[in-house]
Amino acid sequence: MWVMHVERVQGDYREPEIIDLEDGTGCLFRLHEIDISEDGVKPLAKLLTEQAQRWAPRPPGSPLGPVIPVRWERIPNPPDPLAIGVDDGPNGITYTLDAKMLSQHAADYLSRLDTERSPYWQRVPKGYHDGKNDAE
């Protein structure tokens, strides 16, 4: 199963990171506690995991793909505090979430990181990750 993890770290401030897991089972989004609320960790991990099922790293040695703009938008006072979603279209990806869940700095930083990483990823058909990358 292809899984995205979200880790909320404490201590000295560090910029948001997206780390590819060495075992090939997904990625870790590491965010400082001032950038993500406690209540935002699980819903964000779920959203990222669901959206990532449509993507996979490009095979080693394959040409890079196009740059796909990725935006993280914060919505103040949504009707449902956990109202988050993603619009994964042909011309870009937009994550939308409650402004209380993620800081503006983290949203901007993740937008840049995801956009920079986009040429190394490719869209895959539904079911591509089913049964793949499971621990042996």
C-alpha positions in Angstrom: 0.0 0.0 0.0 1.3 3.5 -0.9 1.0 5.6 2.2 1.7 9.2 3.0 2.7 9.9 6.6 2.5 13.3 8.4 4.8 13.9 11.4 4.4 16.8 13.8 7.8 17.6 15.3 8.6 19.6 18.4 11.8 21.4 19.5 13.9 23.8 17.4 12.1 25.1 14.3 12.8 23.3 11.1 11.3 23.9 7.6 8.7 21.5 6.3 10.1 18.4 4.6 8.9 15.7 2.2 11.0 12.6 2.6 10.7 9.6 0.3 10.7 6.5 2.4 13.7 4.2 1.7 11.5 1.1 1.5 9.5 2.6 -1.3 6.1 2.5 0.5 5.4 6.3 0.4 6.5 9.6 1.8 6.8 11.4 5.1 5.6 15.0 5.4 7.5 16.3 8.4 6.1 19.6 9.8 7.0 21.6 12.9 4.3 22.0 15.6 3.9 25.7 14.8 3.1 24.8 11.2 0.4 22.1 11.7 -2.2 21.6 14.4 -2.5 18.4 16.4 -6.0 17.9 14.9 -4.6 18.3 11.3 -2.1 15.4 11.3 -4.5 12.5 10.8 -6.8 14.2 8.3 -3.9 15.5 6.2 -2.2 12.1 6.2 -5.5 10.5 5.0 -6.0 13.1 2.3 -2.4 12.8 1.0 -2.6 9.0 1.0 -5.8 9.1 -1.0 -4.5 11.6 -3.5 -1.1 9.8 -3.9 -2.8 6.7 -5.1 -2.9 8.5 -8.5 0.8 9.1 -8.6 4.1 7.1 -8.5 7.8 7.9 -8.8 9.1 7.8 -12.3 11.3 4.7 -12.9 15.0 5.3 -12.6 16.6 6.5 -15.8 13.3 7.6 -17.3 13.0 11.2 -18.6 11.6 13.8 -16.3 8.0 14.9 -16.7 6.5 18.3 -16.9 6.4 20.7 -13.9 2.9 20.5 -12.4 2.0 23.5 -10.3 0.9 22.5 -6.8 -0.9 24.9 -4.4 -1.9 24.6 -0.8 -4.8 26.9 0.0 -5.9 27.7 3.4 -9.6 28.5 3.9 -10.6 30.5 7.0 -13.6 29.3 8.9 -14.9 26.6 6.6 -18.3 25.2 7.4 -16.8 21.9 8.5 -13.4 22.3 10.4 -12.1 19.2 8.8 -13.3 20.2 5.3 -10.2 19.4 3.4 -9.8 18.2 -0.2 -7.7 18.1 -3.3 -8.4 19.0 -6.9 -6.0 16.9 -9.0 -6.5 18.3 -12.5 -4.4 18.1 -15.7 -3.0 21.6 -15.2 -2.2 21.5 -11.5 -3.0 20.2 -8.0 -4.7 22.3 -5.3 -5.0 21.1 -1.7 -7.6 23.0 0.3 -7.8 22.9 4.1 -8.9 24.8 7.2 -6.5 27.6 7.9 -6.3 26.5 11.5 -4.7 23.2 10.4 -1.7 24.6 8.6 0.3 27.8 8.7 0.6 30.0 5.7 4.3 29.5 5.8 3.9 25.7 5.6 1.3 26.0 2.8 3.7 28.2 0.8 6.6 26.0 1.5 4.8 22.7 0.6 3.5 24.3 -2.6 7.1 25.0 -3.6 8.4 21.6 -2.6 5.6 19.7 -4.3 5.9 21.7 -7.5 9.7 21.1 -7.5 9.2 17.4 -7.0 6.5 17.1 -9.7 8.7 16.2 -12.7 10.0 13.1 -10.8 6.4 11.7 -10.5 3.9 10.3 -13.0 0.2 9.7 -13.0 -0.7 6.1 -12.7 -4.0 4.2 -13.3 -6.4 3.4 -10.6 -5.3 0.3 -8.7 -1.6 0.7 -9.6 -0.5 0.6 -6.0 -2.9 -2.2 -4.9 -0.7 -4.8 -3.3 2.5 -3.1 -4.4 5.1 -1.9 -1.9 3.7 -4.0 0.9 6.1 -5.1 3.6 7.3 -8.6 2.9 
